[in-house]
């Protein structure tokens, strides 16, 4: 019996250690604001978690993102209908009693409990202000078939979240559209880049130069060379941070 108990204890310790190790390995970014720190944890691809003021926001929880060791969401933001952004099963797993969801109307057709906001609209949640920013494609030659695009204008939302005087931009799936270039006073920008769905690292860097955030972090970049993005922004004064969004299984 002692041997059995000991085996279970060892297994539990090893499991905890593995979870702790995975959590430690996440490239967490912390930003100071007038209301206290905002901690942003990259999880996978477009999935991430934000912690501030004792509350948790998750953006685009979608498999194979692994939120092990992270708290469930008080609020979930969803950008679009594609499976790497909207995943009803993982959304349910990362929600708890009272979790709120904000999403565009196209998402709410599936996630029927979501509060809908559309491009250009704004809402508040606790100490956060949430703005829905357009995200869409303009290059039809990259679309799924001639004359179409992967992301139609008006369907999905990027988001600007403001907390304690700091503004955080999450682009969603987009090209370097005029609405992105016109953004003002962005402190931290999470910028997508992957073909054929969004844009190249060079195109992303060109768009970022236009609105000049203090910090720029590539995400949703699978298969792209983010070093190109960083090199393009050398000398601009923008702090480019290359993080690992695709941890080994």
C-alpha positions as CSV (number, residue, x, y, z in Angstrom):
1,X,0.0,0.0,0.0
2,X,2.8,2.4,0.9
3,X,4.4,1.6,-2.5
4,X,1.1,2.5,-4.3
5,X,0.7,5.7,-2.3
6,X,4.3,6.6,-3.0
7,X,3.8,6.0,-6.7
8,X,0.8,8.2,-6.8
9,X,2.7,10.9,-5.0
10,X,5.6,10.8,-7.4
11,X,3.3,10.9,-10.3
12,X,1.5,14.0,-8.9
13,X,4.8,15.7,-8.3
14,X,6.0,15.0,-11.8
15,X,2.8,16.2,-13.3
16,X,2.9,19.4,-11.3
17,X,6.6,19.9,-12.2
18,X,5.8,19.4,-15.9
19,X,2.9,21.9,-15.7
20,X,5.1,24.4,-13.8
21,X,7.9,24.0,-16.3
22,X,5.5,24.6,-19.3
23,X,4.1,27.7,-17.5
24,X,7.6,29.0,-16.8
25,X,8.6,28.6,-20.4
26,X,5.8,30.9,-21.7
27,X,7.2,34.2,-22.8
28,X,5.0,36.4,-20.5
29,X,5.1,40.1,-21.2
30,X,4.3,42.6,-18.4
31,X,3.4,46.2,-19.0
32,X,3.0,48.9,-16.3
33,X,-0.1,51.1,-16.3
34,X,-1.6,53.7,-13.9
35,X,-3.9,51.0,-12.6
36,X,-1.2,48.4,-12.1
37,X,0.5,45.8,-14.3
38,X,-1.0,44.1,-17.3
39,X,0.5,40.6,-17.9
40,X,0.0,39.1,-21.4
41,X,0.8,35.5,-21.9
42,X,1.2,34.2,-25.5
43,X,-0.4,30.7,-25.7
44,X,-0.5,29.7,-29.4
45,X,-0.9,31.3,-32.8
46,X,-3.6,33.9,-32.1
47,X,-4.5,32.7,-28.6
48,X,-3.4,34.7,-25.6
49,X,-4.3,35.5,-22.1
50,X,-4.3,38.9,-20.3
51,X,-4.3,39.4,-16.6
52,X,-4.8,42.7,-14.8
53,X,-6.6,43.9,-11.7
54,X,-7.5,40.4,-10.7
55,X,-9.4,39.7,-13.9
56,X,-8.5,37.5,-16.9
57,X,-9.2,38.2,-20.6
58,X,-8.6,35.5,-23.2
59,X,-8.5,36.3,-26.9
60,X,-9.3,33.7,-29.5
61,X,-9.0,30.5,-27.5
62,X,-8.7,27.8,-30.2
63,X,-7.1,24.4,-30.4
64,X,-4.3,23.4,-30.3
65,X,-3.7,26.2,-27.8
66,X,-2.9,24.8,-24.4
67,X,-4.0,27.0,-21.5
68,X,-2.8,24.5,-18.8
69,X,-1.7,26.3,-15.7
70,X,-3.5,29.5,-16.6
71,X,-6.8,30.7,-15.0
72,X,-10.1,30.5,-16.8
73,X,-11.5,33.7,-18.4
74,X,-13.7,36.4,-16.9
75,X,-14.0,37.8,-20.5
76,X,-13.4,36.2,-23.9
77,X,-12.8,38.3,-27.0
78,X,-13.2,36.5,-30.4
79,X,-12.1,38.1,-33.6
80,X,-13.5,35.9,-36.4
81,X,-15.3,32.7,-37.4
82,X,-12.3,30.7,-38.6
83,X,-11.3,27.7,-36.5
84,X,-8.0,29.2,-35.4
85,X,-10.0,32.0,-33.7
86,X,-13.4,30.5,-32.8
87,X,-13.4,27.1,-31.1
88,X,-16.7,26.4,-29.2
89,X,-15.2,23.5,-27.3
90,X,-12.1,25.3,-26.0
91,X,-14.2,28.4,-25.4
92,X,-16.4,26.3,-23.1
93,X,-13.3,24.8,-21.4
94,X,-11.8,28.2,-20.7
95,X,-15.0,29.7,-19.4
96,X,-16.6,29.6,-16.0
97,X,-19.8,30.7,-14.4
98,X,-20.2,34.4,-15.3
99,X,-17.7,34.5,-18.1
100,X,-18.7,37.2,-20.7
101,X,-18.0,37.0,-24.4
102,X,-17.6,39.8,-26.9
103,X,-17.5,39.1,-30.6
104,X,-18.6,40.3,-34.0
105,X,-22.1,39.4,-35.3
106,X,-20.7,36.6,-37.6
107,X,-19.3,34.8,-34.5
108,X,-22.5,35.3,-32.5
109,X,-24.4,33.1,-35.0
110,X,-22.5,30.2,-33.4
111,X,-21.5,31.6,-30.0
112,X,-25.1,32.8,-29.3
113,X,-24.2,34.1,-25.8
114,X,-21.8,36.7,-27.1
115,X,-22.3,40.4,-26.8
116,X,-22.0,41.8,-30.3
117,X,-19.9,44.8,-31.2
118,X,-19.0,45.7,-34.8
119,X,-16.2,47.6,-36.5
120,X,-15.9,51.1,-35.1
121,X,-18.0,50.4,-32.0
122,X,-16.8,50.7,-28.4
123,X,-17.8,49.2,-25.1
124,X,-16.5,49.1,-21.5
125,X,-15.8,46.1,-19.3
126,X,-14.7,46.9,-15.7
127,X,-11.6,49.1,-16.0
128,X,-11.2,48.2,-19.7
129,X,-12.3,50.1,-22.8
130,X,-12.7,47.8,-25.8
131,X,-12.8,49.2,-29.4
132,X,-13.6,47.0,-32.4
133,X,-11.2,47.7,-35.2
134,X,-11.8,46.6,-38.8
135,X,-9.7,43.6,-40.0
136,X,-9.9,42.4,-43.6
137,X,-8.1,41.5,-46.8
138,X,-7.6,43.7,-49.8
139,X,-5.4,41.4,-52.1
140,X,-7.9,39.2,-54.0
141,X,-5.1,37.3,-55.7
142,X,-4.4,35.6,-52.3
143,X,-8.0,34.6,-51.8
144,X,-9.5,31.1,-51.8
145,X,-10.7,31.6,-55.3
146,X,-10.7,34.4,-57.9
147,X,-12.5,37.5,-56.8
148,X,-12.8,36.5,-53.2
149,X,-10.8,37.1,-50.0
150,X,-10.3,35.1,-46.8
151,X,-11.5,37.9,-44.6
152,X,-14.3,40.2,-45.8
153,X,-14.5,43.8,-44.7
154,X,-16.9,44.1,-41.7
155,X,-17.0,40.5,-40.7
156,X,-14.3,40.3,-38.1
157,X,-12.9,42.5,-35.4
158,X,-9.4,43.5,-34.4
159,X,-9.4,45.1,-30.9
160,X,-7.8,48.0,-29.1
161,X,-8.0,47.5,-25.3
162,X,-7.3,50.4,-23.0
163,X,-6.4,49.9,-19.4
164,X,-4.7,52.4,-17.0
165,X,-3.9,54.8,-19.8
166,X,-2.2,52.1,-22.0
167,X,-3.5,51.0,-25.3
168,X,-3.1,47.4,-26.6
169,X,-3.9,46.5,-30.2
170,X,-4.6,43.0,-31.4
171,X,-4.9,43.0,-35.2
172,X,-6.8,39.8,-35.8
173,X,-6.5,38.5,-39.4
174,X,-5.9,41.5,-41.7
175,X,-3.6,43.2,-44.2
176,X,-2.1,46.6,-43.6
177,X,-5.4,48.4,-44.1
178,X,-6.0,52.1,-43.8
179,X,-7.8,51.7,-40.5
180,X,-4.7,50.1,-39.0
181,X,-2.4,52.7,-40.4
182,X,-4.7,55.4,-38.9
183,X,-4.4,54.1,-35.3
184,X,-3.2,56.6,-32.7
185,X,-1.3,56.3,-29.4
186,X,-0.9,52.5,-29.4
187,X,1.5,51.4,-26.7
188,X,1.7,47.7,-27.7
189,X,0.7,46.1,-31.0
190,X,0.2,42.4,-31.7
191,X,0.5,42.1,-35.5
192,X,-0.4,39.1,-37.7
193,X,1.6,38.0,-40.7
194,X,1.1,34.8,-42.7
195,X,0.3,34.1,-46.3
196,X,-2.0,33.7,-48.0
197,X,-4.4,34.7,-45.1
198,X,-3.0,38.0,-44.0
199,X,0.2,39.7,-45.1
200,X,4.0,39.3,-45.4
201,X,6.4,40.4,-42.7
202,X,7.5,43.3,-45.0
203,X,3.9,44.4,-45.4
204,X,3.3,44.2,-41.7
205,X,6.3,46.3,-40.9
206,X,5.3,48.9,-43.4
207,X,1.9,49.2,-41.8
208,X,3.4,49.4,-38.3
209,X,5.6,52.2,-39.4
210,X,2.5,54.2,-40.2
211,X,1.0,54.1,-36.7
212,X,4.3,53.7,-34.8
213,X,3.4,51.8,-31.6
214,X,5.9,51.8,-28.8
215,X,6.1,48.0,-28.8
216,X,5.4,45.6,-31.7
217,X,5.0,41.9,-31.3
218,X,4.4,39.5,-34.2
219,X,1.7,36.8,-33.6
220,X,-0.3,34.6,-35.9
221,X,2.9,34.2,-38.0
222,X,3.2,30.5,-38.6
223,X,5.6,29.8,-41.5
224,X,6.8,33.4,-41.7
225,X,10.3,34.8,-40.9
226,X,9.6,37.3,-38.2
227,X,13.3,38.4,-38.3
228,X,12.4,40.1,-41.5
229,X,9.8,42.1,-39.7
230,X,12.2,43.1,-37.0
231,X,14.9,44.1,-39.5
232,X,12.5,46.3,-41.4
233,X,11.8,48.2,-38.2
234,X,15.4,48.7,-37.2
235,X,16.1,52.3,-36.5
236,X,12.4,53.3,-36.1
237,X,12.5,53.4,-32.3
238,X,9.9,50.7,-32.1
239,X,10.6,48.0,-29.6
240,X,10.1,44.8,-31.6
241,X,9.8,41.6,-29.5
242,X,10.0,38.2,-31.2
243,X,8.2,35.6,-29.0
244,X,7.7,31.9,-29.5
245,X,4.0,31.3,-30.3
246,X,4.5,27.8,-31.4
247,X,5.9,25.8,-28.5
248,X,6.8,22.1,-29.1
249,X,4.1,19.7,-28.1
